[in-house]
Amino acid sequence: MFTTGQYVYIPRTARHRLANATDEPITVIEVQQGDYLGEDDIVRLADDYQRS
């Protein structure tokens, strides 16, 4: 469980998923590193929202 101001580093190629286990709204700020910052290299393993 995270609180305000905390962060998590997710290594490249790591499988991960984010969920809010509370009724409170959350704000997520994603910061990408590297030469290429596009989103066409994302592989969705499961997507409840049917995004492409």
DSSP file (Angstrom, degrees, kcal/mol; ACC not computed):
  #  RESIDUE AA STRUCTURE BP1 BP2  ACC     N-H-->O    O-->H-N    N-H-->O    O-->H-N    TCO  KAPPA ALPHA  PHI   PSI    X-CA   Y-CA   Z-CA
    1    1 A M              0   0    0      0, 0.0     2,-0.3     0, 0.0     0, 0.0   0.000 360.0 360.0 360.0 136.7    0.0    0.0    0.0
    2    2 A F        -     0   0    0      4,-0.1     2,-0.3     6,-0.0     3,-0.1  -0.760 360.0-157.8-109.7 155.2    1.3    3.4   -0.9
    3    3 A T    >   -     0   0    0     -2,-0.3     3,-2.1     1,-0.1     0, 0.0  -0.772  45.6 -56.0-123.4 172.5    0.8    6.8    0.7
    4    4 A T  T 3  S+     0   0    0     -2,-0.3    -1,-0.1     1,-0.3     3,-0.1  -0.169 122.6  17.3 -50.7 131.8    1.1   10.4   -0.7
    5    5 A G  T 3  S+     0   0    0      1,-0.3    -1,-0.3    -3,-0.1     2,-0.1   0.313  93.8 124.2  89.6  -8.4    4.6   11.1   -2.0
    6    6 A Q    <   -     0   0    0     -3,-2.1    -1,-0.3     1,-0.0     2,-0.3  -0.443  39.1-166.6 -82.6 160.0    5.7    7.5   -2.4
    7    7 A Y        -     0   0    0     -2,-0.1     2,-0.4    -3,-0.1    -4,-0.1  -0.937  11.8-149.7-140.2 164.4    7.0    6.1   -5.6
    8    8 A V        -     0   0    0     -2,-0.3     2,-0.5     2,-0.0    -6,-0.0  -1.000  11.6-142.0-135.8 137.6    7.7    2.7   -7.2
    9    9 A Y        -     0   0    0     -2,-0.4    -2,-0.0     0, 0.0     0, 0.0  -0.876  13.8-163.6 -97.8 126.3   10.3    1.9   -9.8
   10   10 A I        -     0   0    0     -2,-0.5     3,-0.1     6,-0.0     6,-0.1  -0.942  18.7-132.9-112.1 111.9    9.2   -0.7  -12.3
   11   11 A P    >   -     0   0    0      0, 0.0     3,-2.1     0, 0.0     0, 0.0  -0.212  35.5 -84.4 -63.1 152.5   12.1   -2.2  -14.3
   12   12 A R  T 3  S+     0   0    0      1,-0.3     3,-0.1     3,-0.0     0, 0.0  -0.299 115.6  15.1 -56.6 139.1   11.9   -2.5  -18.1
   13   13 A T  T 3  S+     0   0    0      1,-0.3     2,-0.3    -3,-0.1    -1,-0.3   0.368  91.0 139.3  73.2   0.5   10.1   -5.6  -19.2
   14   14 A A    <   -     0   0    0     -3,-2.1     2,-0.3     1,-0.1    -1,-0.3  -0.575  55.7-125.6 -74.4 131.2    8.6   -6.2  -15.7
   15   15 A R        +     0   0    0     -2,-0.3     2,-0.3    -3,-0.1    -1,-0.1  -0.607  45.9 159.7 -73.2 133.4    5.0   -7.4  -15.7
   16   16 A H        -     0   0    0     -2,-0.3     2,-0.3    -6,-0.1    -6,-0.0  -0.983  26.3-167.0-154.2 162.1    3.0   -5.1  -13.6
   17   17 A R        -     0   0    0     -2,-0.3     2,-0.4     2,-0.0    -2,-0.0  -0.986  13.0-144.2-151.7 146.8   -0.6   -3.8  -12.9
   18   18 A L        +     0   0    0     -2,-0.3     2,-0.3     2,-0.0    -2,-0.0  -0.936  21.3 169.0-118.1 136.8   -2.0   -0.9  -10.9
   19   19 A A        -     0   0    0     -2,-0.4     2,-0.7     0, 0.0    -2,-0.0  -0.995  30.8-134.0-143.9 146.8   -5.2   -1.0   -8.9
   20   20 A N        -     0   0    0     -2,-0.3    -2,-0.0     1,-0.1     6,-0.0  -0.905  16.5-172.6-100.8 112.2   -6.7    1.4   -6.3
   21   21 A A        +     0   0    0     -2,-0.7     2,-0.2     2,-0.0    -1,-0.1   0.264  62.8  69.3 -89.5  12.0   -7.9   -0.6   -3.4
   22   22 A T  S    S-     0   0    0      2,-0.3    -2,-0.1     1,-0.0     4,-0.1  -0.710  82.9-121.7-121.4 173.8   -9.7    2.4   -1.7
   23   23 A D  S    S+     0   0    0     -2,-0.2    -1,-0.0     2,-0.1    -2,-0.0   0.499  85.1  99.1 -89.6  -6.3  -12.7    4.5   -2.5
   24   24 A E  S    S-     0   0    0      1,-0.1    -2,-0.3     0, 0.0     2,-0.1  -0.588  81.5-112.4 -81.5 140.7  -10.5    7.6   -2.5
   25   25 A P        -     0   0    0      0, 0.0     2,-0.3     0, 0.0    -1,-0.1  -0.396  33.5-154.9 -68.2 150.7   -9.4    9.0   -5.9
   26   26 A I        -     0   0    0     -4,-0.1     2,-0.5    -2,-0.1    -6,-0.0  -0.890  10.1-143.0-124.0 157.5   -5.7    8.7   -6.8
   27   27 A T        -     0   0    0     -2,-0.3     2,-0.5     2,-0.0     0, 0.0  -0.989  15.4-163.9-118.8 126.4   -3.4   10.6   -9.0
   28   28 A V        -     0   0    0     -2,-0.5     2,-0.6     2,-0.0    -2,-0.0  -0.942   3.4-165.4-112.2 128.5   -0.7    8.6  -10.9
   29   29 A I        -     0   0    0     -2,-0.5     2,-0.5     2,-0.0    -2,-0.0  -0.957  10.2-157.7-113.2 114.4    2.2   10.4  -12.5
   30   30 A E        -     0   0    0     -2,-0.6     2,-0.5     2,-0.0    -2,-0.0  -0.793   7.0-169.8 -95.6 130.2    4.1    8.2  -14.9
   31   31 A V        -     0   0    0     -2,-0.5     2,-0.3     2,-0.0    -2,-0.0  -0.982   5.8-161.8-120.9 122.5    7.7    9.2  -15.6
   32   32 A Q        -     0   0    0     -2,-0.5     2,-0.3     2,-0.1     5,-0.1  -0.764   2.0-157.1-103.8 150.9    9.5    7.4  -18.5
   33   33 A Q        +     0   0    0     -2,-0.3     3,-0.2     3,-0.1     2,-0.2  -0.899  43.1  48.8-122.2 153.0   13.2    7.2  -19.0
   34   34 A G  S    S-     0   0    0     -2,-0.3    -2,-0.1     1,-0.2     3,-0.0  -0.538  90.4 -63.7 118.2-179.3   15.3    6.5  -22.1
   35   35 A D  S    S+     0   0    0     -2,-0.2     2,-0.5     1,-0.1    -1,-0.2   0.808 117.0  51.6 -76.3 -32.2   15.7    7.6  -25.7
   36   36 A Y        +     0   0    0     -3,-0.2    -1,-0.1     1,-0.1    -3,-0.1  -0.934  53.2 169.3-114.3 125.2   12.2    6.4  -26.8
   37   37 A L        +     0   0    0     -2,-0.5    -1,-0.1    -5,-0.1    -5,-0.1   0.170  35.2 124.5-120.1  16.8    9.1    7.4  -24.9
   38   38 A G        -     0   0    0      1,-0.1     3,-0.2     2,-0.0    -2,-0.1  -0.181  57.9-136.7 -70.7 169.5    6.4    6.2  -27.3
   39   39 A E  S >  S+     0   0    0      1,-0.1     3,-1.4     2,-0.1    -1,-0.1   0.371  82.4  92.5-108.7   3.2    3.6    3.9  -26.2
   40   40 A D  T 3  S+     0   0    0      1,-0.3    -1,-0.1     3,-0.0    -2,-0.0   0.511  78.8  63.7 -78.1  -0.7    3.5    1.6  -29.2
   41   41 A D  T 3  S+     0   0    0     -3,-0.2     2,-0.3     2,-0.0    -1,-0.3   0.322  76.2 115.4 -99.4   7.1    6.0   -0.7  -27.5
   42   42 A I    <   -     0   0    0     -3,-1.4     2,-0.6     2,-0.0    -3,-0.0  -0.611  51.8-157.4 -78.2 132.5    3.5   -1.6  -24.7
   43   43 A V        -     0   0    0     -2,-0.3     2,-0.7     0, 0.0    -2,-0.0  -0.952   7.2-152.0-110.7 113.6    2.3   -5.2  -24.6
   44   44 A R        -     0   0    0     -2,-0.6     3,-0.2     1,-0.2    -2,-0.0  -0.772  14.2-177.4 -89.8 115.8   -1.0   -5.5  -22.7
   45   45 A L  S    S+     0   0    0     -2,-0.7     2,-0.3     1,-0.4    -1,-0.2   0.822  78.2   1.3 -80.6 -33.3   -1.2   -9.0  -21.2
   46   46 A A        -     0   0    0      0, 0.0     2,-0.4     0, 0.0    -1,-0.4  -0.951  66.9-174.1-153.3 135.6   -4.7   -8.3  -19.9
   47   47 A D    >   -     0   0    0     -2,-0.3     3,-1.5    -3,-0.2    -3,-0.0  -0.868  12.9-171.4-140.9 103.4   -6.8   -5.2  -20.3
   48   48 A D  T 3  S+     0   0    0     -2,-0.4    -1,-0.1     1,-0.3     0, 0.0   0.673  91.5  53.7 -64.2 -16.9  -10.2   -4.8  -18.6
   49   49 A Y  T 3  S-     0   0    0      2,-0.0    -1,-0.3     0, 0.0    -2,-0.0   0.322 105.4-124.9-104.7   6.0  -10.8   -1.7  -20.6
   50   50 A Q    <   +     0   0    0     -3,-1.5     2,-0.1     1,-0.2    -2,-0.1   0.825  47.9 167.1  55.9  37.6  -10.2   -3.2  -24.1
   51   51 A R              0   0    0      1,-0.1    -1,-0.2     0, 0.0    -7,-0.1  -0.466 360.0 360.0 -76.4 155.3   -7.6   -0.7  -25.1
   52   52 A S              0   0    0     -2,-0.1    -1,-0.1     0, 0.0    -8,-0.1   0.429 360.0 360.0-101.4 360.0   -5.5   -1.4  -28.2
